[in-house]
Amino acid sequence: MDLVVTVDRAPGRGETVTGRTFTTVPGGKGANQALAAARAGGEVAFVGAVGDDEFGRGITSLLAGDGVDVSGLAVSDQPTGTAHITVDATGDNSIVVVPGANGTVTSLTDAHRAAIDAAEIVLLQLELPLGLVAEAARYARSRGVRVMLTPAPAVPLPPELLTAVDVLVPNEHEAALLAGVADPVAAARSLAAGGGDVVVTLGGRGALRVAAGAETAVPAFAVEAVDTTAAGDTFAGVLAVGLAAGLDWDDALRRASAAAALSVRRPGASSSMPDRAEIDAFLTEA
């Protein structure tokens, strides 16, 4: 669950500022990406865990209401994970994640494997334990299922995970941490050297795809940003749907960029994500 405060400016270290508003919005990177994918027309199964609490029940209800298969969503005796988000007047945000129930999912179950076997793409994040993420990626690779990873919250990744990823989608800060290179282009090239596709999201500057022998700049759509929370998750979820549907890279990236642009025009995470009809209309007018 996202616990969101809006402020004129974010506080510095040791500083207290007065906020303007406080809201709770269903979120979490996995849930955000699942919702973005489902709303964009994908058939989505969600695997993870929530607590036996009000937050968990609300998130589960939201996912199911958007057509997401939640049969793989376990209920834990730990509280539902939370993200504590500060959004400033320019729409930029900072986030602290408390894993809660997510930390209880430590190994693949038969139900998880069945969900992976049925998928075109497995879309992973790092809000579950790293060992489980690596296990899921390796299993998907062994079954011929495409693996996409958004490496957030950013931590150094073990080689056995990176080598099992087909599409890596970091933002520029995550790419810099993983590659040890500040420049996003150089970081993307370094990360793509292992043979997969790398798509670095650059906020208002668009995105960059780097693969062996190919680089594509994806311009951002010009919109007035209200809140950038979950823009990257929207991008990733819609990109996964496009690739799973067989779109070429240019079309899949353009749809993902359009969806992200639509999401930043509204506040919140799940509340800001467009549906397929909105994305189609936006692209027709662009």
Beta strands, then each sheet from edge to edge (+ up, - down):
strand 1: 2-6
strand 2: 21-25
strand 3: 45-51
strand 4: 69-76
strand 5: 82-87
strand 6: 93-98
strand 7: 121-124
strand 8: 146-149
strand 9: 167-168
strand 10: 197-201
strand 11: 207-211
strand 12: 214-218
sheet 1: 2+ 1- 5- 6+
sheet 2: 3+ 4+
sheet 3: 7+ 8+ 9+ 10+ 11- 12+
end
